[in-house]
Amino acid sequence: MKKSLTRIRSSHVGRLPPPKGWEDMPARLANSEITDPRIITAQVTPAIEETVKRQVGIGIDCIGDGEFWTSRSLAHYTAHLTGVEARAVAPDEPPTTRHSTRERDEFPDFYADCDRAGTLFLVPGEKPMPPVTVRVIARGPVRSRGPEAINRQLEAFTAAIERSGTAVEEAFVPVLAPGWLDHFIFNEYYKTEEEFLFALADALSVEYRAVVAAGFILQIDDPGLADWWDMLKPEPTVDAYRRFAQRRIDAVNRALAGIPEERVRYHLCWGSWHGPHTHDLPLEHIIDLILEVKARTYSFEAANVRHEHEWRVWQSAKLSPGKMLMPGVVSHATNLVEHPQLVADRIQRYAQIVGRENVIAGTDCGLGGRVHADLVWAKLRTLVEGARLASQSLWS
């Protein structure tokens, strides 16, 4: 990613609301219901084009395609991977790891109410999520089916940028990390966890390379590095969890082998759901592992009320020369639209620690679906305005 050499640059983490009239498009893309190039050209590319124009119009420097293609469905996984199938969830097992957490045990009524309403985000107007009745499993060798599925996304994004007629300086595409996929794909084939993680890494590496080859910044989405902590029962020691996390860092780096670091940014968060987050692992316990990832830029939560205080951790972290931070300075976890001066204050806090040229203004997590669409765009506007105010102070 480009450095902030003359002003604070801005980006976001990926997920945006689809334009009006295309609300059902992301689910259809994720479920591989839309694969015909003619339909993509006629229906999908115009929606992404509108999303591109809106980001550029607001002033976002490094834009995304809205992340309309990503889902946690069997159809999505089988379009990308071999060896994956589904079976009915047994009475004594959760369909995904996020359905069984220590935080759920502490707040059973809160999460039961969320489950009954079919939501983890409590967004006005959202469609309830249907109950998960199947468990996705690895039953055979997990391998990439090749770059065809990811190339549909990349080609549509490229076409949308060209059709938009806007000047796009940088654009990024998020792809999941191995240690995030195993939240939703359970191993019933490999002898060890490490074998499974490395198989996922080798499969994902095909898509990582396709993103970079297409000219985009590759964003590795890895909430699992932090939020696996609350999904392990009984609670592990910090040392044991660090060994668990190290395997996931090794898997990411295996998948990134040979990709230039300047083309990569690494995003982690503690999950995007609107819950208590009282069981989030403190950043201090894994920050050194995060910095092992072979990426130029590190994106993380820095705005929500559970993690804003952790800016102090970066005072003692050793950021290598040439590396950059993309702290979230607006949050997906509140309907309140941050004041631009608050955003500027957050940016300046990090600029004072690592240098203004090494800070990109970002979001805590993807905003689409996590807050109302009206608020997504308001938050991105305040992000850009906050970056402008911070730049005035930092370059005055």
C-alpha positions as CSV (number, residue, x, y, z in Angstrom):
1,M,0.0,0.0,0.0
2,K,1.0,3.6,-0.6
3,K,2.4,5.5,2.4
4,S,0.8,8.7,3.7
5,L,3.6,10.9,2.4
6,T,1.7,14.2,2.0
7,R,-1.5,13.6,4.0
8,I,-3.3,10.8,5.8
9,R,-4.7,8.3,3.3
10,S,-7.9,6.4,3.9
11,S,-9.4,3.0,3.3
12,H,-11.8,0.5,4.9
13,V,-11.9,-3.2,5.6
14,G,-14.2,-4.5,2.8
15,R,-17.9,-5.2,3.3
16,L,-20.2,-2.4,2.1
17,P,-24.0,-2.3,1.6
18,P,-25.1,-3.2,-2.0
19,P,-26.8,-0.4,-3.9
20,K,-30.6,-0.2,-3.7
21,G,-32.2,-2.7,-5.9
22,W,-29.3,-5.1,-5.6
23,E,-29.9,-6.2,-2.0
24,D,-30.1,-9.9,-2.9
25,M,-27.1,-9.9,-5.2
26,P,-24.4,-10.7,-2.6
27,A,-26.2,-13.9,-1.4
28,R,-26.8,-15.0,-5.0
29,L,-23.1,-14.4,-5.8
30,A,-21.9,-16.2,-2.7
31,N,-24.2,-19.2,-3.4
32,S,-22.8,-19.4,-6.9
33,E,-26.2,-18.7,-8.4
34,I,-24.6,-16.1,-10.7
35,T,-21.7,-17.4,-12.7
36,D,-22.7,-16.6,-16.3
37,P,-20.4,-13.8,-17.5
38,R,-23.3,-12.1,-19.4
39,I,-25.3,-11.9,-16.2
40,I,-22.3,-10.6,-14.3
41,T,-21.7,-7.9,-16.9
42,A,-25.4,-6.9,-17.0
43,Q,-26.2,-7.1,-13.3
44,V,-23.2,-7.3,-11.0
45,T,-20.7,-5.0,-12.7
46,P,-23.1,-2.0,-12.6
47,A,-23.7,-2.5,-8.9
48,I,-19.9,-2.6,-8.2
49,E,-19.5,0.4,-10.5
50,E,-21.9,2.4,-8.4
51,T,-20.1,1.3,-5.2
52,V,-16.7,2.4,-6.8
53,K,-18.1,5.8,-7.7
54,R,-19.5,6.3,-4.2
55,Q,-16.2,5.5,-2.5
56,V,-14.2,7.7,-4.8
57,G,-16.8,10.5,-4.5
58,I,-16.4,10.5,-0.7
59,G,-12.6,10.5,-1.0
60,I,-11.6,7.0,0.0
61,D,-8.0,6.5,-1.3
62,C,-7.9,2.7,-1.4
63,I,-11.3,1.3,-2.4
64,G,-12.9,-2.1,-2.4
65,D,-15.6,-3.9,-4.4
66,G,-18.0,-4.1,-1.5
67,E,-17.0,-7.7,-0.7
68,F,-20.3,-8.9,-2.3
69,W,-18.8,-12.4,-3.2
70,T,-18.0,-13.7,0.2
71,S,-20.2,-16.0,2.3
72,R,-20.1,-18.9,4.7
73,S,-22.1,-21.3,2.7
74,L,-21.3,-24.7,1.4
75,A,-21.9,-23.5,-2.2
76,H,-19.3,-20.8,-1.7
77,Y,-16.7,-23.3,-0.3
78,T,-17.3,-26.0,-2.9
79,A,-16.9,-23.4,-5.7
80,H,-13.4,-22.7,-4.5
81,L,-12.2,-26.0,-2.8
82,T,-12.3,-29.7,-3.3
83,G,-12.9,-32.2,-0.4
84,V,-15.6,-30.1,1.2
85,E,-19.2,-31.3,1.8
86,A,-22.0,-31.0,4.4
87,R,-23.8,-33.2,6.8
88,A,-26.7,-32.6,9.2
89,V,-25.6,-31.1,12.6
90,A,-25.7,-33.7,15.3
91,P,-27.8,-32.8,18.4
92,D,-24.7,-32.4,20.6
93,E,-22.5,-30.2,18.3
94,P,-22.6,-26.6,17.1
95,P,-22.8,-25.9,13.3
96,T,-19.8,-23.5,13.6
97,T,-17.3,-22.7,16.3
98,R,-18.9,-19.3,16.9
99,H,-22.1,-21.0,18.2
100,S,-20.2,-22.4,21.2
101,T,-18.2,-19.7,23.2
102,R,-17.5,-18.9,26.8
103,E,-19.2,-15.5,26.2
104,R,-22.4,-17.3,25.1
105,D,-22.2,-19.2,28.4
106,E,-21.9,-16.0,30.4
107,F,-24.7,-14.2,28.5
108,P,-27.2,-17.0,27.6
109,D,-30.3,-14.8,27.5
110,F,-28.7,-12.2,25.3
111,Y,-27.5,-14.7,22.7
112,A,-30.8,-16.7,22.9
113,D,-32.7,-13.5,22.1
114,C,-30.3,-12.8,19.2
115,D,-30.8,-16.4,17.9
116,R,-34.5,-16.1,18.1
117,A,-34.4,-12.9,16.1
118,G,-32.0,-14.4,13.6
119,T,-29.4,-11.6,14.1
120,L,-26.0,-10.8,15.5
121,F,-26.1,-7.2,14.4
122,L,-29.5,-5.7,15.3
123,V,-29.6,-3.6,12.2
124,P,-33.0,-2.0,11.4
125,G,-34.5,-3.6,8.3
126,E,-32.1,-6.6,8.1
127,K,-33.4,-10.0,7.0
128,P,-33.3,-12.6,9.8
129,M,-30.6,-15.2,9.3
130,P,-32.0,-18.7,9.0
131,P,-30.9,-21.3,11.6
132,V,-27.8,-23.3,10.5
133,T,-28.8,-26.9,10.2
134,V,-25.7,-28.4,8.5
135,R,-22.1,-28.6,9.4
136,V,-19.6,-28.1,6.6
137,I,-16.7,-30.6,6.8
138,A,-13.5,-31.6,5.1
139,R,-14.1,-35.2,4.1
140,G,-11.2,-35.5,1.5
141,P,-8.1,-33.7,0.4
142,V,-8.7,-29.9,0.4
143,R,-7.3,-28.3,-2.7
144,S,-7.9,-25.3,-4.8
145,R,-10.3,-25.7,-7.8
146,G,-8.1,-23.0,-9.5
147,P,-8.6,-19.3,-9.8
148,E,-11.8,-19.3,-11.8
149,A,-14.1,-18.4,-9.0
150,I,-11.9,-15.6,-7.7
151,N,-11.2,-14.4,-11.2
152,R,-14.9,-13.7,-11.8
153,Q,-14.8,-11.3,-8.9
154,L,-11.5,-9.7,-10.0
155,E,-12.7,-9.3,-13.6
156,A,-15.9,-7.7,-12.5
157,F,-14.1,-5.3,-10.2
158,T,-11.7,-4.3,-12.9
159,A,-14.5,-3.7,-15.4
160,A,-16.5,-1.7,-12.8
161,I,-13.5,0.6,-12.2
162,E,-13.0,1.1,-15.9
163,R,-16.7,1.8,-16.5
164,S,-16.9,4.2,-13.5
165,G,-14.7,6.8,-15.3
166,T,-13.1,7.7,-11.9
167,A,-9.4,8.0,-11.0
168,V,-8.7,5.0,-8.6
169,E,-5.3,5.2,-7.0
170,E,-5.4,1.9,-5.2
171,A,-7.9,-0.9,-4.8
172,F,-7.9,-4.0,-2.5
173,V,-9.6,-7.4,-2.4
174,P,-10.1,-9.3,0.8
175,V,-9.6,-13.1,1.0
176,L,-10.0,-15.3,4.0
177,A,-7.1,-16.6,6.1
178,P,-6.7,-20.4,6.7
179,G,-7.4,-19.9,10.4
180,W,-10.7,-18.1,9.7
181,L,-11.9,-20.8,7.4
182,D,-11.6,-23.5,10.0
183,H,-14.3,-21.7,12.1
184,F,-16.7,-22.9,9.4
185,I,-15.1,-26.0,7.9
186,F,-14.5,-28.8,10.3
187,N,-11.7,-31.3,9.7
188,E,-12.9,-34.9,9.4
189,Y,-10.1,-36.0,7.1
190,Y,-6.6,-34.8,8.1
191,K,-4.7,-36.5,11.0
192,T,-3.6,-33.3,12.6
193,E,-4.7,-29.7,12.9
194,E,-1.5,-28.5,11.3
195,E,-2.0,-30.7,8.2
196,F,-5.5,-29.3,7.8
197,L,-4.4,-25.7,8.2
198,F,-1.5,-26.1,5.7
199,A,-3.9,-27.7,3.2
200,L,-6.2,-24.7,3.5
201,A,-3.1,-22.4,3.1
202,D,-2.0,-24.1,-0.1
203,A,-5.5,-23.9,-1.5
204,L,-5.9,-20.2,-0.6
205,S,-2.5,-19.3,-2.0
206,V,-3.9,-19.8,-5.5
207,E,-6.4,-17.0,-4.8
208,Y,-3.9,-14.8,-3.0
209,R,-1.7,-14.8,-6.1
210,A,-4.6,-14.2,-8.4
211,V,-5.5,-11.0,-6.5
212,V,-2.0,-9.6,-6.7
213,A,-1.6,-10.7,-10.4
214,A,-4.7,-8.7,-11.2
215,G,-3.1,-5.5,-9.8
216,F,-5.0,-5.3,-6.5
217,I,-3.8,-5.0,-2.9
218,L,-4.4,-8.4,-1.1
219,Q,-6.1,-8.1,2.2
220,I,-5.9,-11.2,4.4
221,D,-9.0,-11.4,6.6
222,D,-8.1,-13.1,9.9
223,P,-10.5,-12.5,12.7
224,G,-9.8,-16.1,13.8
225,L,-6.4,-15.2,15.2
226,A,-8.0,-13.3,18.0
227,D,-11.5,-14.7,18.4
228,W,-10.6,-18.4,18.5
229,W,-9.6,-17.6,22.1
230,D,-13.2,-17.5,23.3
231,M,-14.2,-20.7,21.3
232,L,-11.8,-23.0,23.1
233,K,-13.1,-24.8,26.2
234,P,-11.9,-25.0,28.8
235,E,-10.1,-21.6,28.6
236,P,-6.5,-22.2,27.6
237,T,-3.5,-20.6,29.2
238,V,-2.1,-17.6,27.3
239,D,1.0,-19.6,26.4
240,A,-1.0,-22.5,25.1
241,Y,-3.1,-20.1,23.0
242,R,0.0,-18.4,21.6
243,R,1.2,-21.8,20.3
244,F,-2.3,-22.3,18.8
245,A,-2.1,-18.9,17.2
246,Q,1.5,-19.4,16.0
247,R,0.3,-22.3,13.8
248,R,-2.2,-20.0,12.2
249,I,0.4,-17.3,11.5
250,D,2.7,-20.0,10.0
251,A,-0.2,-21.1,7.7
252,V,-0.8,-17.5,6.6
253,N,2.9,-17.0,5.8
254,R,3.0,-20.3,3.9
255,A,0.2,-19.1,1.7
256,L,1.9,-15.7,1.2
257,A,5.3,-17.2,0.2
258,G,6.7,-15.3,-2.8
259,I,4.1,-12.5,-2.7
260,P,5.7,-9.0,-2.2
261,E,4.9,-7.7,1.2
262,E,4.1,-4.2,-0.2
263,R,1.1,-5.8,-2.0
264,V,-0.3,-7.3,1.2
265,R,-2.2,-6.0,4.2
266,Y,-3.4,-8.1,7.1
267,H,-6.6,-7.5,8.9
268,L,-7.7,-8.9,12.3
269,C,-10.5,-8.2,14.6
270,W,-12.5,-9.8,17.4
271,G,-15.5,-10.6,15.2
272,S,-18.1,-8.2,13.9
273,W,-21.1,-9.2,15.9
274,H,-22.7,-6.7,18.2
275,G,-22.2,-8.5,21.5
276,P,-20.5,-7.8,24.9
277,H,-17.0,-8.9,23.8
278,T,-16.0,-9.3,27.4
279,H,-14.1,-12.4,26.5
280,D,-11.9,-10.8,23.8
281,L,-8.3,-11.7,24.0
282,P,-6.2,-8.6,24.9
283,L,-4.1,-7.4,21.9
284,E,-0.9,-7.4,24.0
285,H,-0.9,-11.2,24.1
286,I,-0.6,-11.7,20.3
287,I,0.8,-8.4,18.9
288,D,4.3,-9.9,18.3
289,L,2.7,-12.8,16.4
290,I,0.7,-10.4,14.2
291,L,3.9,-8.6,13.3
292,E,5.3,-11.9,12.0
293,V,2.8,-11.8,9.1
294,K,4.6,-11.1,5.8
295,A,2.6,-7.9,5.0
296,R,3.4,-4.2,4.8
297,T,0.2,-3.0,6.5
298,Y,-1.6,-4.2,9.6
299,S,-5.3,-3.4,10.1
300,F,-7.0,-3.8,13.5
301,E,-9.8,-2.5,15.7
302,A,-8.9,0.8,17.4
303,A,-12.3,2.6,17.6
304,N,-14.8,0.5,19.5
305,V,-15.2,0.8,23.2
306,R,-13.7,-2.6,23.9
307,H,-10.4,-2.0,22.1
308,E,-9.7,1.7,21.8
309,H,-7.5,1.8,24.8
310,E,-5.1,-0.7,23.2
311,W,-3.3,2.1,21.3
312,R,-0.9,1.9,24.2
313,V,0.2,-1.6,23.2
314,W,1.7,-0.1,20.0
315,Q,4.0,2.2,22.1
316,S,6.1,-0.9,23.0
317,A,5.6,-3.0,19.8
318,K,8.5,-3.1,17.4
319,L,7.2,-2.1,14.0
320,S,9.8,-2.9,11.4
321,P,11.0,-0.2,9.0
322,G,8.7,0.2,6.0
323,K,5.7,-1.3,7.8
324,M,2.4,0.6,8.3
325,L,-0.6,0.6,10.5
326,M,-4.2,0.9,9.5
327,P,-6.1,1.4,12.8
328,G,-9.9,1.4,12.7
329,V,-10.9,5.0,13.5
330,V,-14.6,4.5,12.9
331,S,-16.5,1.5,14.3
332,H,-19.0,-1.0,13.0
333,A,-20.2,-1.6,16.5
334,T,-22.3,1.6,17.1
335,N,-25.0,3.5,15.3
336,L,-23.4,6.7,16.5
337,V,-21.5,8.4,13.7
338,E,-18.1,9.5,15.0
339,H,-17.3,13.2,15.1
340,P,-14.6,14.1,12.6
341,Q,-12.4,15.6,15.4
342,L,-12.6,12.4,17.3
343,V,-11.5,10.5,14.2
344,A,-8.6,13.0,13.8
345,D,-7.6,12.5,17.4
346,R,-7.4,8.8,16.9
347,I,-5.3,9.1,13.8
348,Q,-2.9,11.5,15.4
349,R,-2.4,9.2,18.4
350,Y,-1.0,6.5,16.1
351,A,0.9,9.0,14.0
352,Q,2.8,10.1,17.1
353,I,3.8,6.5,17.8
354,V,4.9,5.2,14.4
355,G,5.1,8.4,12.2
356,R,2.5,10.1,10.1
357,E,3.7,8.5,6.9
358,N,3.1,5.0,8.4
359,V,-0.6,5.5,9.2
360,I,-3.7,4.8,7.0
361,A,-7.1,5.7,8.4
362,G,-9.3,2.7,8.3
363,T,-12.4,1.0,9.9
364,D,-12.6,-1.5,12.7
365,C,-14.3,-4.1,10.5
366,G,-16.5,-4.3,7.4
367,L,-19.4,-1.9,7.8
368,G,-22.0,-3.4,5.4
369,G,-24.6,-5.3,7.2
370,R,-23.2,-4.4,10.6
371,V,-24.8,-0.9,10.6
372,H,-27.6,0.5,8.5
373,A,-26.6,1.4,4.9
374,D,-27.3,5.1,5.5
375,L,-24.8,5.0,8.4
376,V,-22.1,3.2,6.5
377,W,-21.7,6.0,4.1
378,A,-22.0,8.6,6.8
379,K,-19.2,6.9,8.7
380,L,-17.0,6.8,5.6
381,R,-17.6,10.5,5.1
382,T,-16.5,11.2,8.7
383,L,-13.5,8.9,8.2
384,V,-12.3,11.1,5.3
385,E,-13.1,14.3,7.1
386,G,-11.2,13.1,10.1
387,A,-8.2,12.2,8.0
388,R,-8.3,15.7,6.5
389,L,-8.3,17.3,9.9
390,A,-5.5,15.1,11.1
391,S,-3.5,16.0,8.0
392,Q,-3.9,19.7,8.7
393,S,-2.4,19.2,12.1
394,L,0.3,16.7,11.2
395,W,1.6,18.7,8.1
396,S,1.0,22.2,9.4
